[in-house]
């Protein structure tokens, strides 16, 4: 598993580019995916150190992506951080229950995100 | 009634006699096509022996249109909620891009910037976040008016929630040098309510208190057992800010009724916050009100059930051997 690499799953190209600039500046190698299908394939092939996952994807729900990542032994240990537009307790609970290391509401505070990333990456995956 | 648009079902003989009775009584019976047309009343003919005025007919006028309308409205409600969720997502996406790029520029990731450029970008980001908060408020309001809005009650303490809202307002509290204090009775039972909705009410009331209190003032959050209401809590958010005129004490809880447009303009509000708060409190069976003197400050109160609230008939919120929540 590549500690300093992040799989960024986000269907908005503008946001994906912005986050890529941000994360690369912080010293990470960034792979971008625009759909859930792409995300699952890339997570399996490249074993990133973290998945930053937008929960509103065009092809499948973010929750499904998390569940499938966690169900596959190859990707189960990769920490997943949910990025979402919905600030609701029920959604937060569902994401954490599915195995997400954190639930962040967009737009996130970029400085704080960069500060918190190492913690997410060492977070032990949900048992 | 000149036309009785009926669809007679059942025994053909009885139906024929009913038809004759109706015709004699001056009704014009319109025979509908096999498919019942919209607007027709279905009459189920069950009785035998119809005989003029003494006819004993049990008619079941099932107004299917009504049922269908209710179903359609319900579907519309679901569609509306779904639409609002999508709109929220769609509006957040470009704003997220703007804020994120703004922060990248501000932090010099794309090259050095001057102090003046930094201020300009900072102001741009602040405005974006403000816009986002207002969009959220409008959407929350729209969702709160849905007839199928659900309450998911659970147990939680106020202390943590108040601390969280305080953190969200930290910078403004500091900037205005406000004294913030919390007094929650040690022996108070936990709240039994919908966490998200109560958080919204507290965010609104505490946000307003901080917003409408000038520099150097104070804001205080308190909770106590609701007087005369066993098992209920009364939460108070008080400040020594600008206050509200008596004639506006009711008005401010009504939607689209801004007390004073200049006030809204200065403080950038949608004016929906308090009507959402009222709706959320009332959904729990609680009450929200204000006591205020212009120029001296405001005290907003609301009541919520605690875990010790007397359970409604037939259900046990908790404690009664129940797996609750």
Interface residues (C-beta under 8 A of the other chain):
Chain A: X12 X14 X15 X18 X19 X21 X22 X25 X56 X85 X86 X87 X88 X89 X90 X106 X107 X108 X109 X110 X111
Chain B: X85 X88 X89 X92 X93 X94 X95 X96 X97 X99 X100 X101 X103 X104 X107 X109 X110 X128 X129 X132 X136 X152 X195 X196 X199
